[in-house]
Amino acid sequence: MKRNFLLLLFAVVTFVSQATQTRFFVRETGVDNYETTGTESDPFKTINYALTKCALTGDTIDVLGVILTADSLGTVNTPIAINNGKGVTIIGHGTENTFIQPASTKGESNNRVFTFADADKIVIKDLTIRWGNVVSLPNQTGANINSWQTEFELDNVVVTGGTAKTGGGIHIQGTNNKFVVIRNSVISDNTAELYGGGISTGGTGSQGSKLEIHKSLIAYNKLTSTASARGGGLYFDSYQSQSCEYAIYNSTIAFNETPTANAAFGSSFNTTAPVRVTMWNNTIAYNEAHAQTDITNVTGAGAYYPAKTPNFTFDLLNNLFMENIGKAWGKTPDFYDVSLNGPTLERVSYNIFTNNMPDYYIHKPYNSQPDSDPGKTNIYNGNTLVKLATELANNGGPTQTLAIATGSSAINAGQFNPLPFMSTDQRGFSRDLSTDIGAFEFIDFTSTAKALFNKNDVFYDFSTNQIIAKNDGFNLEVYNLTGVCVLKKELTGNSINVSELSPGQIYIAVVKWSDLGITTFKFKR
């Protein structure tokens, strides 16, 4: 009897909790006043008003249009502050349909977009955050997002056009011992003076930071100081004795710039707390460290230059480093991808380096550390053998990527990773047991054998423009990358011709059997 009562009580509490979670609507054409209800037919105008008027922890704020970070009086450049234990979900309608910004134009923007402080978990999805500018503020960190001791998640979010001293796009200090997660997002065209053009990280006096980046693009961010600027794309740091943990998976870091070194990512030279950095299946290419100085022997790698910081531990697996401009000791700036002389190298295996500079540091590391690649699995070759695209492009998936071409030295050269979140590349395309190095898994659409994606042996035959299945009788629905169904057919045999689809486009096929369930895969017409 007592057990039944407790179960009933739990069910009632759960129901009440779910019932009190509400969705509020913010629209560009909305109104902020006491009569507005925040419903879809009677929306608010600003997120700030939704937060102060109605939204509670666990609620969702649905946002559409160009939304300014104004207060209820219409004063622009008022940051969206979420703090003191509140945690909400802010969801847009796509990165090209929902924009959150400080003012009507970039030139008028003179404050950050979001500030988090000691908040509960915050989730932001399907929108663009842009134009934060904090260079005139006392605390010049985190132009688009400035986060203090808060867990948050970004999914399909563009963070762009921010300007700060540190953390042009995002600045993270403390994460409440949880992981901040950035997934399927773009951090681009942000500017900082000193550290972290795209993202800067660190701890606080009471906690460290944890950050995971999945299937994202970090590109065209830059630093401006010619003194000690580090980390055009990202900057890793800790604080006092608080350890930090950072991981980047299946992502592209490209076309970031610094006047000195560390154009892709940088780290503190003085950190004493342990910092662990894990990087698996990333493409780090075309970042430029310009080494602007009159000192003849100044040095600094294009992608990363750590100095002697053994408190940093690196695990580098299946990464592609290519054509990152830097400067080796006593030489003119050239392709100098990365230096690994200093941090503790737990593993540096199955990576591609398009120059031989890291080889000595991997097999004879600083401070008599063990050989981090005893099997000699890394590839050191010329740029032409990688066959990496020179421009970002829409190759499928939510973010742009750098494709590799037929015959690339990266194809089938990596080590298979059995973890579920590593089963697909940056675009969401399946990786096979012969994993490619980098964020892009090459698929030969002209080969039937390479197109066998799944357990039911359904594949797209490029030569005949047919989707072919091992089993007869299936329904086919084909969607474009915007989610629109462009083809629907039913067949009693085992093949359907799809030549009516536009050539050169990426599609998603949904195959349905009456007795075998549903299989989904991507293909290129």
VENFENWO-V557088 format. One record per backbone hydrogen bond with DSSP energy under -0.5 kcal/mol. CO is the residue of the C=O (numbers start at 1). NH is the residue of the N-H. E is the energy in kcal/mol with one decimal. If there is no record, write none. Layout:
# VENFENWO-V557088
((CO,NH,E) (CO,NH,E))
This chain:
# VENFENWO-V557088
((1,5,-2.2) (2,6,-2.2) (3,7,-2.2) (4,8,-2.4) (5,9,-2.5) (6,10,-2.5) (7,11,-2.2) (8,12,-2.3) (9,13,-2.5) (10,14,-2.5) (11,15,-2.5) (12,16,-2.7) (13,17,-2.5) (14,18,-2.6) (15,19,-2.7) (16,20,-1.7) (17,21,-0.6) (18,21,-0.8) (20,22,-0.5) (22,24,-0.6) (22,60,-2.4) (24,62,-3.6) (25,44,-2.7) (26,64,-1.7) (27,30,-2.0) (31,33,-0.8) (33,36,-1.4) (38,25,-2.5) (39,42,-0.5) (42,38,-2.0) (42,39,-0.8) (43,31,-2.1) (44,27,-2.8) (46,50,-1.5) (47,51,-2.4) (48,52,-2.1) (49,53,-2.7) (50,54,-1.8) (50,55,-3.0) (56,59,-2.4) (59,89,-2.3) (60,24,-3.1) (60,62,-0.6) (61,63,-0.5) (61,91,-2.4) (62,26,-3.3) (64,28,-1.1) (65,67,-0.7) (65,99,-2.4) (66,68,-0.5) (67,101,-2.1) (68,70,-1.8) (69,78,-2.1) (71,74,-2.1) (74,76,-0.7) (75,71,-1.2) (77,79,-0.6) (79,81,-0.9) (80,82,-0.5) (80,115,-2.4) (82,117,-1.7) (83,86,-1.5) (86,120,-1.3) (87,58,-3.1) (88,123,-2.1) (89,61,-3.2) (89,91,-0.6) (90,125,-2.4) (91,63,-2.7) (94,93,-0.5) (94,97,-1.6) (94,98,-1.8) (97,65,-1.8) (98,128,-2.4) (99,67,-3.5) (100,130,-2.3) (101,69,-1.7) (102,77,-2.5) (105,109,-0.6) (106,109,-1.0) (111,133,-1.5) (113,80,-3.1) (114,146,-1.9) (115,82,-2.4) (116,148,-2.3) (117,84,-1.5) (118,85,-2.5) (122,153,-2.3) (123,90,-3.2) (124,155,-2.1) (125,92,-2.7) (126,94,-2.1) (127,158,-2.0) (128,100,-2.6) (129,160,-2.4) (130,102,-0.5) (132,163,-2.1) (134,137,-1.6) (138,140,-0.9) (139,141,-1.0) (140,165,-1.9) (140,166,-1.8) (143,113,-1.1) (144,114,-2.2) (145,147,-0.5) (145,171,-2.4) (146,116,-2.6) (147,149,-0.5) (147,173,-2.3) (148,118,-2.5) (151,122,-1.7) (152,181,-1.7) (153,124,-2.7) (154,183,-2.9) (155,126,-2.0) (156,127,-1.0) (157,159,-0.5) (157,186,-2.3) (158,129,-3.4) (158,160,-0.5) (159,188,-2.0) (160,131,-1.5) (162,191,-3.0) (163,134,-2.4) (164,193,-1.1) (165,194,-2.8) (165,195,-1.0) (166,142,-2.1) (167,143,-1.8) (169,144,-1.1) (169,145,-1.4) (170,200,-2.5) (171,147,-2.9) (172,202,-1.0) (173,149,-3.4) (174,150,-1.6) (175,178,-1.8) (178,180,-0.6) (180,212,-2.8) (181,154,-2.6) (181,183,-0.5) (182,214,-3.1) (183,156,-2.1) (185,217,-2.5) (186,159,-3.0) (186,188,-0.6) (187,219,-1.7) (188,161,-0.8) (190,222,-2.2) (191,164,-2.1) (192,224,-1.1) (193,225,-2.3) (194,230,-2.2) (195,167,-2.6) (196,168,-2.0) (198,169,-0.7) (198,170,-1.8) (199,235,-1.7) (200,172,-2.4) (202,174,-1.7) (207,204,-3.5) (208,175,-1.6) (209,245,-2.4) (210,180,-2.8) (211,247,-2.2) (212,182,-2.6) (213,249,-3.1) (214,184,-1.8) (216,252,-2.2) (217,187,-2.9) (217,219,-0.5) (218,254,-1.8) (219,189,-1.3) (221,257,-2.2) (222,192,-2.2) (229,261,-0.7) (230,196,-1.4) (231,197,-2.1) (232,198,-0.5) (233,198,-0.7) (233,199,-1.7) (234,266,-2.2) (235,201,-1.6) (236,268,-1.4) (239,242,-2.4) (241,243,-0.6) (242,239,-0.9) (244,276,-2.1) (245,211,-2.2) (246,278,-2.6) (247,213,-2.1) (248,280,-2.0) (249,215,-1.7) (251,283,-2.2) (252,218,-2.9) (252,254,-0.5) (253,285,-1.5) (254,220,-1.2) (256,288,-2.6) (257,223,-1.7) (258,290,-2.5) (259,292,-3.3) (260,291,-1.5) (262,231,-1.5) (262,232,-1.8) (263,233,-0.8) (264,233,-0.7) (264,234,-1.3) (266,236,-2.8) (274,244,-1.9) (275,313,-2.8) (276,246,-3.1) (277,315,-2.1) (278,248,-2.6) (279,317,-2.4) (280,250,-2.0) (282,284,-0.6) (282,320,-2.9) (283,253,-2.8) (283,285,-0.6) (284,322,-2.1) (285,255,-1.1) (287,289,-0.5) (287,325,-2.2) (288,258,-2.1) (288,290,-0.6) (291,293,-1.3) (295,298,-1.3) (300,327,-2.7) (301,262,-1.9) (302,263,-2.2) (302,264,-0.8) (303,264,-0.8) (303,265,-2.2) (304,339,-2.8) (307,309,-1.4) (309,312,-2.0) (311,275,-2.0) (312,344,-3.2) (313,277,-3.2) (314,346,-1.8) (314,347,-1.4) (315,279,-2.9) (315,317,-0.6) (316,349,-2.3) (317,281,-2.4) (318,438,-2.4) (319,321,-0.6) (319,352,-2.5) (320,284,-3.3) (320,322,-0.6) (321,354,-0.9) (322,286,-1.8) (323,325,-0.6) (324,336,-1.9) (325,289,-2.9) (326,334,-2.7) (327,300,-2.6) (328,331,-2.2) (334,326,-2.9) (334,336,-1.0) (336,302,-3.2) (337,303,-3.3) (337,304,-0.9) (339,306,-0.6) (340,342,-1.2) (343,342,-0.5) (343,345,-0.5) (344,314,-2.9) (344,346,-1.0) (347,316,-3.4) (349,318,-1.6) (351,379,-3.1) (352,321,-2.9) (353,381,-1.3) (356,359,-1.1) (356,360,-0.5) (357,361,-0.5) (358,362,-1.9) (359,363,-2.0) (360,364,-2.1) (362,372,-1.9) (365,368,-0.9) (366,369,-0.8) (371,374,-0.5) (372,348,-1.7) (373,376,-2.0) (379,353,-2.7) (379,381,-0.6) (382,385,-1.0) (382,386,-0.6) (383,386,-1.0) (383,387,-0.9) (385,409,-2.1) (387,405,-1.6) (393,395,-1.2) (393,401,-2.4) (401,393,-2.0) (401,403,-0.6) (403,389,-3.1) (405,408,-1.9) (408,411,-1.2) (410,413,-1.4) (410,437,-2.3) (416,418,-0.5) (419,422,-2.1) (420,423,-1.7) (423,431,-3.1) (425,428,-1.3) (429,425,-2.5) (433,435,-1.1) (435,414,-2.9) (439,426,-2.4) (439,441,-0.6) (440,442,-0.7) (443,445,-1.2) (444,447,-1.8) (445,462,-0.8) (446,448,-0.6) (447,451,-0.7) (448,451,-0.9) (449,452,-1.0) (451,453,-1.3) (454,457,-1.8) (456,470,-1.0) (457,470,-0.5) (458,453,-1.0) (459,461,-0.6) (459,468,-2.7) (460,462,-0.9) (461,464,-0.8) (461,465,-1.4) (461,466,-1.3) (465,498,-3.1) (466,461,-3.4) (466,468,-0.6) (467,496,-2.0) (468,459,-2.2) (474,491,-1.9) (475,512,-2.7) (476,489,-2.6) (477,510,-3.0) (478,486,-2.7) (478,487,-1.3) (479,508,-2.7) (480,483,-2.0) (484,480,-2.3) (484,486,-0.5) (487,478,-2.8) (489,476,-3.3) (491,474,-1.4) (493,473,-2.7) (494,469,-3.0) (496,467,-2.7) (498,501,-2.0) (502,505,-1.0) (505,525,-2.3) (507,509,-0.5) (507,523,-2.3) (508,479,-2.7) (509,511,-0.6) (509,521,-1.9) (510,477,-2.0) (511,519,-2.7) (512,475,-2.7) (513,517,-0.7) (517,513,-2.7) (519,511,-3.1) (521,509,-3.2) (523,507,-3.1) (523,525,-0.5))
